[in-house]
Amino acid sequence: MKHLLGLKNVSATEIQEILDEAFRMKREVLEGSKKDNCLSGKSVITLFFENSTRTRLSFELASKYLGATAANIAASGSSVAKGETLIDTAKTIDQMAADAIIIRHSSSGAPHLIAEYTNASIINAGDGMNEHPTQALLDMMTMQEKKGSLKGLRVAIVGDVKHSRVARSNIYGLKAMGADVVLAGPSTLMPAELERLGVPAYYDVEKAIQGADVVMGLRIQLERQKKGLFPSVREYHKYFGVNEARMQLAAPDAILMHPGPVNRGVELSADIIDGDRSVIGEQVTNGVCVRMAVLNLLAGNKK
Ligand code: CP
């Protein structure tokens, strides 16, 4: 694999290879000296057209922990603001002999487009409403760490599925790994392509959470919504928010996940975000490990 553009066509074997490498990174680097030189002499550029804290910083740290030279460019401070096209920007970065370009863009398919014009490996850090593959990989790593095998695991994904690239990548990845995924949320926030995704959807959040091993809340993406998809944030929380009473319906040892950033008191009640079942902090840590693994494996494949 030269690029990581999505998980739609990635096999269980390939996903497990990335997760195994991420667990190795966690043991050897993050729990050790935070220094490895396996990417020494390589350069990694992050190109972000949308805001980010976790993804951007973890890719930058991952590159540095592995000895690569890392540099950031944000759309607002770049020549994109002067009218340069995405393809010309990508070609310009490529001319500087970048080995990997990590891109986040509001348009679905932007990483796939630049992959056709660059020699560098392209990693999708979130494209529109399409995919966010490294988020799903870190989610699967966290589930495997907490629950063992993903096969047969019941995973309830709750919230704004329609606008969620995190949900799409998780559905593709978890299905490949043999997990049972169910969706829940208001009908206005369910994707049109439900049948193609091949997972059941409930409009009653309690039915979806019943017996779940993993409950994953999704952020309400106010920036991608037309008005009127739900009456108010307060009503959304009442009918679709995950709270302690609803978590009681899940398996006794169920874990609570969220990709972040969380709208506290909207998709999750404030008490459970910091509660015993929450693994939201571990997801962030595992994000660094997964991104180290992806950078290392793509560099290895290039060799
Ligand atoms: N989960 C996620 O993508 O977070 P950021 O937007 O902070 O990168």
Residues whose N, C-alpha, C, O or C-beta is under 5 A from the ligand:
A	BS01	CP	N51 S52 T53 R54 T55 R56 P259 G260 P261
